[in-house]
Amino acid sequence: MGSRIDRVMEKIRAGLAGLPEDTIRRALDYYREFIAEAIEAGRSEDEILQRLGDPGEIIEQIRAEASFDKEKTFTETPSPGLGGPSRTGVTKNRDVRGRVFSSVARACAGKILLTLGVFSLYVLGIGFYIIAVGAFISALVAVGLMVNGISEIAPGYTWEKIGTAGAGIFVAGFMAATGFLLWMGANGITRFAHGLWRGDIRRELEQDRETAGLKQGDDRIKKGLTVFATVALFGLGISVPTGLPLQYFLIWNSVKPACEVHTENYNAADIREIEVKTLNSMIIAEVGEKSVDNEIRIIYEEAGWMRGTFTVSGDKFIFREESRRRLPFLDFVARHEGMTAVKVEVPPGYRARAMALTSKGGHIAIALPAGDIKTRTLTGNIRFDARGSSYALRAVVKNGKIIAGGRPLAGGSYTAGTGAENTIEIESAGGTVTIEGVELQHDNY
């Protein structure tokens, strides 16, 4: 310390003579810490002395604050903060006690409110930190999914690979920018909470330092956001021209894509079993309006990322909808309903020995007069029209619901028509099963 600062501290010590040693020590420690931080911050001796102010005022303030720490029954001179003696020359005990009690009560209430406020701010800051870490992890996951998605795409689909890479870079950059902002916000909240908890100690000096720190923080935020935003925009810039984001948008909003229609005809006498399995295309099984007595017609709307295969094995017809490995993450996308369809048209009076209709996300509609049928979906809905025929029917849903005869049923299963010649088994994990043309049986739901 400089000699003038030493003299000021000695003057303060001398002016506090008569106060408890603990009070003097705490006061001097406070100002020593203040001066040490000012020197560390590069303040000159003149600046420090100017910020300290008049030693007489400091002494008066400390004595005024110390006067609340003990009761005084009489004083010949005015007591700072408590006022002078009464007109009789005596300060009453109850006046002093009341003021001391009021001061303590206000101090305690303020401390409690401050503690609650600081605790809430710290909890909020921790929440921001946790969300920020989650955003950073999401950015890393996006990179991993991008690599996995590219590996799923078959050779020759270069634009799709570029689009997948761009989408992954965009998501990673966006999530990283979000995590960065949340992290900086959490830093600001916790710094503010820490400042509140410390109170007004070194208030003026800390304000200057915090201003400089905020300016540096603003620069860091600008640089970080610039980097992550550039990465995100770069990814978006290379992904959009490939058309991949638009393709996902159309699929997710149930817009029917451009597709190629394939039609296959088979002799009904040669086909006794029918099996159809799709990813997310709808399946429609009905009596064809234009069908002749001996013809089964299969009509398939093929999207650009799907491939339909038609196979006959013995007297069994098999249709499979498969991925061309052109659209990444198709297993996930297939959980969403598709707008393309596979239609199975059978001639009037046709009765299959067995019919199996399965789709992951596509809806299934059945309107056949006879035959044994099994149908199943993961998330797609199933509609069965039993009018004009007699069926032994059993329907099961896990997370969906069953509507029979226009009435929602309680429970996850429903049976009707026990003992009928034809059977139909319906199962859906998450879709709605609608059954028309049956009468409710109260003992079965």
C-alpha positions in Angstrom: 0.0 0.0 0.0 1.1 3.6 -0.5 2.0 5.7 2.5 -1.1 8.0 2.1 -3.3 4.9 2.1 -1.6 3.6 5.2 -2.2 6.9 6.9 -5.9 6.8 6.0 -6.2 3.3 7.4 -4.5 4.3 10.6 -6.8 7.3 10.9 -9.8 5.0 10.5 -8.5 2.6 13.1 -7.9 5.5 15.5 -11.4 6.9 14.9 -12.9 3.5 15.8 -11.3 3.4 19.2 -13.8 2.2 21.8 -15.7 -0.1 19.5 -15.5 -3.9 20.0 -12.3 -5.4 18.5 -14.3 -7.8 16.3 -16.2 -4.9 14.8 -12.9 -2.9 14.2 -11.2 -6.0 12.7 -14.2 -6.7 10.3 -14.4 -3.1 9.1 -10.6 -2.8 8.5 -10.6 -6.2 6.7 -13.3 -5.0 4.4 -11.4 -1.9 3.4 -8.1 -3.8 3.1 -9.8 -6.2 0.7 -11.3 -3.3 -1.2 -7.9 -1.6 -1.6 -6.2 -4.9 -2.5 -8.6 -5.6 -5.3 -8.3 -2.0 -6.5 -4.5 -2.3 -6.7 -4.9 -5.7 -8.5 -7.2 -4.0 -11.0 -4.5 -1.4 -11.7 -6.0 1.5 -9.9 -3.7 4.4 -8.9 -3.3 5.6 -5.3 -5.2 8.8 -6.1 -8.1 6.8 -7.6 -8.3 4.5 -4.6 -8.3 7.4 -2.1 -11.0 9.1 -4.2 -13.1 6.0 -4.1 -12.6 5.5 -0.4 -13.9 8.9 0.3 -13.5 11.0 3.5 -12.1 9.0 6.4 -14.3 10.9 8.8 -17.4 9.8 6.9 -16.2 6.2 6.9 -15.7 6.3 10.7 -19.1 7.9 11.2 -20.8 5.3 9.1 -19.1 2.3 10.9 -20.0 3.7 14.3 -23.6 4.3 13.1 -23.9 0.7 12.0 -22.2 -0.6 15.1 -24.6 1.2 17.3 -27.4 -1.2 16.3 -25.4 -4.2 17.5 -26.0 -3.4 21.2 -28.5 -1.6 23.4 -27.7 1.8 24.8 -29.6 3.1 27.9 -28.0 6.5 28.1 -25.7 8.7 26.1 -24.4 12.2 26.5 -23.8 12.8 22.8 -25.9 12.0 19.8 -25.7 8.3 18.7 -25.5 8.1 14.9 -28.4 6.3 13.4 -30.4 6.4 16.7 -30.8 10.2 17.1 -29.7 12.3 20.1 -30.9 12.2 23.7 -34.4 13.1 24.7 -35.3 16.5 26.1 -34.8 15.1 29.6 -31.3 14.1 28.6 -32.2 10.4 28.9 -32.8 7.9 26.1 -35.4 5.4 27.1 -34.7 1.7 27.0 -37.9 0.9 25.2 -37.1 3.4 22.4 -33.7 1.9 21.8 -35.0 -1.6 22.0 -37.8 -0.9 19.6 -35.4 0.6 17.1 -33.0 -2.3 17.5 -35.7 -4.9 17.2 -37.1 -3.1 14.1 -33.7 -3.0 12.5 -33.0 -6.7 13.3 -36.4 -7.7 11.9 -35.9 -5.8 8.7 -32.4 -7.3 8.4 -33.7 -10.9 8.9 -36.6 -10.4 6.5 -34.3 -9.0 3.9 -31.8 -11.8 4.4 -34.6 -14.4 4.0 -35.9 -12.8 0.8 -32.4 -12.5 -0.6 -31.7 -16.1 0.2 -34.9 -17.3 -1.6 -34.2 -15.1 -4.6 -30.6 -16.2 -4.9 -31.6 -19.9 -4.5 -34.3 -19.5 -7.2 -31.8 -17.9 -9.6 -29.2 -20.6 -8.9 -31.9 -23.3 -9.7 -32.8 -21.5 -12.9 -29.1 -21.3 -13.9 -28.6 -25.0 -13.2 -31.7 -25.7 -15.3 -30.2 -23.7 -18.2 -26.9 -25.5 -17.9 -28.7 -28.9 -18.1 -30.7 -27.9 -21.1 -27.5 -26.5 -22.7 -25.7 -29.8 -22.2 -28.7 -31.6 -23.8 -28.5 -29.3 -26.8 -24.8 -29.9 -27.2 -25.4 -33.7 -27.0 -28.2 -33.3 -29.6 -25.7 -31.7 -31.9 -23.4 -34.7 -31.5 -26.3 -37.1 -32.0 -27.2 -35.2 -35.2 -23.7 -35.8 -36.6 -24.0 -39.5 -35.8 -27.4 -39.8 -37.4 -26.1 -38.0 -40.4 -23.3 -40.5 -40.8 -25.7 -43.4 -40.3 -28.2 -41.9 -42.7 -25.6 -41.5 -45.5 -24.6 -45.2 -44.9 -28.2 -46.3 -45.5 -28.4 -44.7 -48.9 -27.6 -47.0 -51.8 -24.8 -46.2 -54.2 -25.8 -43.9 -57.1 -28.0 -41.6 -55.1 -25.4 -38.8 -54.7 -27.8 -36.0 -54.3 -29.6 -37.8 -51.5 -26.3 -38.2 -49.7 -25.5 -34.6 -50.1 -28.9 -33.6 -48.8 -28.5 -35.9 -45.8 -25.1 -34.4 -45.0 -26.5 -30.9 -45.3 -29.4 -31.6 -43.0 -27.2 -33.1 -40.4 -24.8 -30.1 -40.5 -27.8 -27.7 -40.2 -29.3 -29.5 -37.2 -25.9 -29.8 -35.5 -25.1 -26.1 -36.0 -28.6 -25.1 -34.8 -28.5 -27.2 -31.7 -24.9 -26.1 -30.9 -26.0 -22.4 -31.2 -28.9 -23.1 -29.0 -26.8 -24.8 -26.4 -24.2 -22.0 -26.6 -26.8 -19.3 -25.9 -28.3 -21.3 -23.0 -24.9 -21.8 -21.5 -24.0 -18.1 -21.7 -27.4 -17.3 -20.3 -26.8 -19.7 -17.4 -23.4 -18.0 -16.8 -25.1 -14.6 -16.6 -27.8 -15.8 -14.2 -25.4 -17.5 -11.8 -23.0 -14.4 -11.9 -26.0 -12.2 -11.0 -27.1 -14.5 -8.2 -23.5 -14.6 -6.8 -23.4 -10.8 -7.0 -26.7 -10.5 -5.1 -25.5 -12.9 -2.4 -22.3 -10.9 -1.8 -24.4 -7.7 -1.4 -23.0 -4.2 -1.9 -19.4 -5.0 -0.9 -17.0 -3.4 -3.4 -20.0 -2.2 -5.3 -18.5 0.5 -7.3 -15.3 -1.4 -8.1 -17.3 -4.5 -9.1 -19.6 -2.5 -11.3 -16.6 -1.4 -13.4 -15.2 -4.9 -13.6 -18.6 -6.4 -14.4 -19.1 -3.9 -17.2 -15.8 -4.9 -18.7 -16.7 -8.6 -18.2 -20.1 -8.1 -19.9 -18.4 -6.5 -22.9 -16.0 -9.4 -23.2 -19.0 -11.8 -22.8 -20.9 -10.0 -25.6 -17.9 -10.4 -27.8 -17.8 -14.1 -27.0 -21.5 -14.5 -27.7 -21.2 -12.7 -31.0 -18.2 -14.9 -32.1 -19.8 -18.1 -31.0 -23.1 -17.4 -32.6 -21.4 -16.3 -35.8 -19.5 -19.6 -36.0 -22.5 -21.9 -35.3 -24.9 -19.8 -37.4 -22.4 -20.1 -40.3 -22.3 -23.9 -39.9 -26.1 -24.1 -39.8 -26.6 -21.9 -42.9 -23.9 -23.8 -44.8 -25.7 -27.1 -44.0 -29.1 -25.6 -45.1 -27.5 -24.2 -48.2 -26.3 -27.6 -49.5 -29.4 -29.5 -48.3 -32.3 -27.5 -49.7 -31.2 -27.7 -53.4 -31.2 -31.5 -53.3 -35.0 -31.5 -52.5 -34.6 -33.8 -49.5 -36.1 -31.4 -46.9 -39.0 -30.7 -49.2 -39.6 -34.4 -49.6 -39.7 -35.0 -45.8 -42.0 -32.0 -45.5 -44.5 -33.4 -48.0 -44.4 -36.8 -46.4 -45.0 -35.5 -43.0 -47.9 -33.3 -44.1 -49.6 -36.2 -45.9 -49.2 -34.8 -49.4 -49.4 -37.4 -52.1 -46.1 -37.6 -54.0 -45.6 -38.0 -57.7 -45.8 -41.8 -58.3 -45.8 -44.4 -61.0 -48.9 -46.7 -61.1 -48.3 -50.5 -61.7 -51.2 -52.9 -62.4 -51.0 -56.7 -62.3 -53.8 -59.1 -63.2 -54.0 -62.7 -62.1 -56.4 -65.6 -62.7 -58.5 -65.9 -59.6 -58.7 -69.7 -59.9 -54.9 -69.9 -59.6 -54.6 -67.7 -56.4 -55.9 -69.1 -53.1 -53.8 -67.1 -50.7 -53.0 -63.3 -50.8 -50.3 -61.7 -48.8 -49.7 -57.9 -48.9 -47.1 -56.1 -46.8 -46.3 -52.4 -47.1 -44.1 -49.8 -45.2 -46.5 -46.9 -45.1 -48.7 -47.2 -48.2 -52.4 -47.8 -47.6 -53.9 -51.2 -48.4 -57.4 -51.5 -49.8 -59.0 -54.9 -50.3 -62.4 -54.9 -52.0 -64.6 -56.3 -54.7 -63.5 -54.7 -57.9 -66.2 -52.8 -59.8 -64.6 -53.6 -63.1 -63.4 -57.1 -62.2 -64.5 -60.1 -64.2 -65.3 -63.4 -62.5 -61.9 -64.9 -62.9 -59.5 -62.0 -62.4 -57.7 -60.5 -59.4 -56.2 -57.1 -60.0 -53.4 -55.5 -58.0 -52.9 -51.7 -58.4 -49.8 -50.2 -56.8 -48.9 -46.5 -56.6 -45.1 -46.5 -56.4 -43.3 -43.5 -54.9 -39.8 -42.7 -55.9 -38.2 -44.0 -52.7 -40.2 -47.2 -52.7 -40.2 -50.4 -54.7 -43.1 -52.9 -55.1 -42.4 -56.5 -55.9 -45.1 -58.9 -57.2 -44.5 -62.6 -56.7 -46.6 -65.8 -57.2 -45.4 -68.9 -55.3 -47.7 -71.9 -56.0 -51.2 -70.7 -55.4 -50.0 -67.8 -53.2 -49.7 -64.2 -54.3 -47.2 -62.1 -52.4 -46.7 -58.3 -52.6 -43.9 -56.6 -50.8 -43.2 -52.8 -50.6 -39.5 -52.2 -49.9 -37.2 -49.2 -49.6 -35.0 -48.3 -52.6 -32.5 -47.1 -50.0 -32.9 -43.7 -51.4 -34.6 -41.9 -48.5 -32.7 -42.2 -45.2 -34.4 -43.0 -41.9 -37.3 -44.6 -43.8 -38.1 -47.0 -41.0 -38.9 -44.0 -38.8 -40.7 -42.2 -41.6 -42.8 -45.3 -42.4 -44.5 -44.9 -39.0 -46.3 -42.0 -40.6 -49.3 -42.6 -42.9 -48.5 -42.6 -46.6 -50.7 -41.3 -49.3 -49.8 -44.0 -51.9 -51.9 -47.2 -51.9 -52.0 -50.8 -52.9 -55.4 -51.9 -54.0 -56.4 -55.6 -54.2 -59.6 -56.0 -56.3 -61.1 -59.5 -56.2 -64.0 -60.7 -58.4 -67.5 -61.1 -56.9 -67.9 -64.4 -55.0 -64.1 -64.9 -54.7 -63.1 -66.5 -51.4 -59.4 -66.8 -50.5 -58.2 -69.6 -48.3 -56.2 -67.0 -46.4 -55.5 -63.3 -46.8 -52.8 -61.4 -44.8 -52.6 -57.6 -44.9 -49.8 -55.9 -43.0 -48.6 -52.3 -42.9 -46.3 -50.4 -40.5 -47.8 -46.9 -40.8 -50.3 -47.2 -43.7 -54.1 -47.5 -43.1 -55.9 -50.6 -44.1 -59.5 -50.8 -45.5 -61.3 -54.1 -46.0 -64.7 -54.7 -47.7 -64.9 -58.3 -48.8 -68.0 -60.6 -48.6 -66.1 -63.8 -47.6 -62.7 -65.3 -46.8 -60.4 -65.7 -43.8 -58.4 -62.5 -43.2 -55.6 -61.5 -40.9 -54.6 -57.8 -40.8 -52.1 -55.9 -38.7 -50.7 -52.4 -38.4 -48.2 -50.6 -36.2 -49.5 -47.1 -36.2 -52.0 -47.2 -39.1 -55.8 -47.4 -38.7 -57.9 -50.4 -39.8 -61.4 -50.2 -41.1 -63.4 -53.4 -41.7 -66.9 -53.5 -43.3 -68.6 -56.8 -42.4 -71.9 -56.0 -44.1 -73.2 -58.7 -46.4 -71.2 -61.5 -44.8 -70.9 -63.5 -41.6 -67.6 -63.4 -39.7 -66.1 -64.7 -36.5 -64.2 -61.5 -35.6 -61.6 -60.7 -33.0 -60.0 -57.2 -32.8 -57.1 -56.2 -30.5 -55.4 -52.8 -29.9 -52.6 -51.9 -27.6 -52.5 -48.1 -27.5 -55.3 -47.4 -29.9 -59.1 -47.7 -29.6 -61.9 -49.8 -31.1 -65.1 -48.4 -32.6 -67.8 -50.9 -33.4 -71.2 -49.9 -34.8 -70.2 -46.3 -34.4 -69.6 -46.7 -30.7 -66.2 -46.4 -29.0 -65.6 -49.5 -26.8 -63.8 -49.8 -23.5 -60.9 -52.1 -23.3 -58.3 -53.2 -25.8 -60.2 -56.2 -27.4 -63.5 -57.1 -29.0 -65.0 -60.3 -30.4 -68.2 -60.9 -32.3 -69.8 -63.7 -34.4 -68.3 -66.7 -32.6 -68.7 -69.8 -34.6 -69.2 -68.2 -38.0 -67.7 -69.8 -41.1 -65.3 -67.0 -42.0 -62.8 -65.5 -39.6 -61.0 -62.2 -39.4 -58.3 -61.2 -37.0 -57.5 -57.5 -36.6 -54.5 -56.1 -34.6 -53.1 -52.6 -34.3 -50.4 -51.4 -31.9 -51.3 -47.7 -32.0 -54.0 -47.1 -34.6 -57.8 -47.0 -34.4 -59.8 -50.1 -35.4 -63.3 -49.3 -36.9 -65.7 -52.2 -37.4 -68.9 -51.6 -39.4 -71.9 -53.8 -40.1 -71.9 -55.7 -36.7 -74.1 -55.7 -33.7 -72.5 -55.1 -30.4 -72.5 -58.0 -28.0 -72.4 -56.8 -24.4 -70.5 -59.8 -23.1 -67.6 -59.2 -25.4 -66.4 -55.7 -24.5 
